[in-house]
Amino acid sequence: MGALITPMLLHKGVEIVGAIARSPTKVGRDLGDVAGLDREIGVIVEDDPAAVLASCSADIAIVSVGSLVGAMYEHFRRCLEHGVNVLTIEEESLYPWLTSPAQSAELDEIAKLNGVTLTGSGIQDVYWVQLVSGVAGSMLEVESVEGRAQWNIDDFGPEVAQEFYIGRMPEELEQAVENDSWYSPTVMNTLHALVAALGLTVETSDVRVTPIVATADVRSATLAATVPAGRVLGLVDEVRLVTREGPSVEFQMSGRVYDQPTDVDTNDWLVRGAPAPVRLENVGYSTRALTGSIITNRVPDVLNAQPGFVTIDKLPPSRYRPLPLAHYVRW
Amino acid sequence: MGALITPMLLHKGVEIVGAIARSPTKVGRDLGDVAGLDREIGVIVEDDPAAVLASCSADIAIVSVGSLVGAMYEHFRRCLEHGVNVLTIEEESLYPWLTSPAQSAELDEIAKLNGVTLTGSGIQDVYWVQLVSGVAGSMLEVESVEGRAQWNIDDFGPEVAQEFYIGRMPEELEQAVENDSWYSPTVMNTLHALVAALGLTVETSDVRVTPIVATADVRSATLAATVPAGRVLGLVDEVRLVTREGPSVEFQMSGRVYDQPTDVDTNDWLVRGAPAPVRLENVGYSTRALTGSIITNRVPDVLNAQPGFVTIDKLPPSRYRPLPLAHYVRW
C-alpha cells in the first residue's frame, strides 16, 4: 500500500522526506525504486522508525501496517510523540471508540499533548460511510441499511492475507471465530462509523464469519504461495448491528483471493425506509486503488484538523483535490 | 410539493404555523385537508403572504413556487424582511452565483441585514452534487463527470409543466431555445454547484435542448389535461461545462410526462479519471419524494447557518435526522 500511495502523493506535489519498512527486500533501496517508479527520488527506505522520524521533519506519516489499534499502538505513539500527524489505513482506527476505547483515549491524549492528529481512512471512509450516509441523508426514515462488498485479498499486503487465515485449514478459522479470537475490524468498525454518521447508537451486534474454501489450487500473489484446494481462500464477514433507536445496519463483506478472470470488486448498498428504499451501486470501483487516492485526498483534512484522535465523523467529507495538496492546508 | 412536505415536517416534530398558496382550490381550507392528511391541523391556507408572515412568528419558510431567482425574488425578499429563514426547492438557488449574480448578492445582503438564511436544496443537493462529488472525492484525478437522470413532470406542480412547454408545439420550444429565451436551471445550476464542489471553475458551457414529442395522446395529471400526439411531452436538457482546470462536467436530464407503466426515475453518473472510472447508480430513487425528505433534513442546517444567501457548498452534507428536527438546531 505504501508503494501504491507513494506516486499518488508525489503527483499531488507532496515532498516525501522519509520511508520506513520492515521487509529486507525493501530496506536500503530508494523509495522510487521500491514503489516501481521509473526514477529514484532520493529517499532511502529505512527500518528504524525512531531514527527516520528524528532525522526528517515530517508533517504527516501515512501508516499502513496492520489492522488493529492494539497492533499499531506503538507505531502511532512514536509518530505522534515526534510531532508527526498520522493518517492510517489501519481499519479499526476508522472508528475505534467502541472496540478499543482505552487505547484510543490514550492515543487521543498523546496526539493532543503533541498538537497533532491521528485519523483512519481508506475505501470505507467514502464508499461504505460517506456515500451510504449521504443516501440516508436523503431519507425521512431509515429502517435498515444493508451493504455488500467484495474485494481481492491479493490487492493488499501479506499481513492482511495472514489475518484472513488465507492458506490455513477452514477448521482453524472456524475455531478462532468460535473462541472469539478472530476479529476483523473492516466490517465491524465500518458499521460503527456508519451508525455514528446516521446519528444512531449501537445496541447489539451479531457477527457471522464463514470461510471460503479453495476448490482448486490457487496462486496468491501477496503470499507468494499457492493456496491448496481445501484451504481457506477467503472469508465472508457479516455483521449486523441493531441500534437503540431501532434501525439495523448490516454489511456482508467477502474478502478472498480472486481466482476467476471475471472477479471484480463490488459495492452495493440498500437503504430501506421512507419515502422509498434507495439502492446505491458502484461499478468499476477498486478497493485498493481508491484506498490510495482517498488517503491522498484526506491529507489536508488531517493537517487541518484539531489535535487528537480525530475520526471521520469529525472531518468534512472527502473532496477532490485538483491542485497540489499544500493548496488545501491551512498552515 | 408543499402538500408532500407538510406531513414530512409534521412527522419530524415541526410545528407548522402558517400556509400560503395562490390556487383558489387550496385557499381557505385547512392545510391538513389540502395535504391529504386524515386530520385538520388548525392552519388555514391563506393567499396573502405579508399577512401570514406578519401574524405568525415563523423560524423558516419552505418555499416551492417557481424555478428561477428572478421569479422568486419578491417571495424570498418578503420572507427575509420578516426575519424568516427560507429553504426553497427553486432550482436556480442551488447555486445562483453565475446565472443571477446581482439578484443573488441583493438577497444575500437582505438576508444578512435581517439575520436569516436563504438556501436552495432538493434532489440535486444529495443525488447530483453530494454523492457525485463524494465519488470524485475518492479519486486522484477527475477527467470528466457524466450524469444521466430521468424524472416525471407529473410528479411536480403545473408551473414546472408550463416551464417545460408540456402540451405545446415542439417548434415553440425549439424557437425559444434558439432565441435564448428558454432556460432551465435544473441542469445548469446543478452543474455549477457540482463544479464548485469539485473545487473547479467554469470556463465554457454548451446547452442542447431537445423536445420529446408525444407519439399518442397522453394524460398529464399535473396539467389536468391531455397532451395530444405531436405536442411536447417533455424534453432532454443537456449541459456540458468545461472547467478552466481541464475536467469537463456534463449532465443529460430527461424530464417528461411518463406514459409507460415501466417508466421509473433513474440516476446514473460516471466519474472518469485516475485511478479508475467509477460509476454511481441509484435504483429505486424517486425525484419528487426524496426532494421532500431532503428539504426536511436540511431544515436544521439552514437554521444553523450563518445569515445570508448560503448555498450548499457552505453547508455540511445532508444527514439523516432520526430525532425531531428541533434536536439538531443550535437555538
Interface residues (C-beta under 8 A of the other chain):
Chain A: M8 H11 K12 I123 V126 Y127 Q130 L131 S133 G134 V135 A136 G137 S138 M139 L140 E141 V142 A197 L198 G199 L200 E245 P247 A274 P275 A276 P277 V278 R279 L280 E281 N282 V283 G284 Y285 S286 A289 L290 G292 S293 I294 T296 N297 P316 P317 S318 R319 Y320 R321 P322 L323
Chain B: M8 H11 K12 I123 V126 Y127 Q130 L131 S133 G134 V135 A136 G137 S138 M139 L140 E141 V142 A197 L198 G199 L200 E245 P247 A274 P275 A276 P277 V278 R279 L280 E281 N282 V283 G284 Y285 S286 A289 L290 G292 S293 I294 T296 N297 P316 P317 S318 R319 Y320 R321 P322 L323
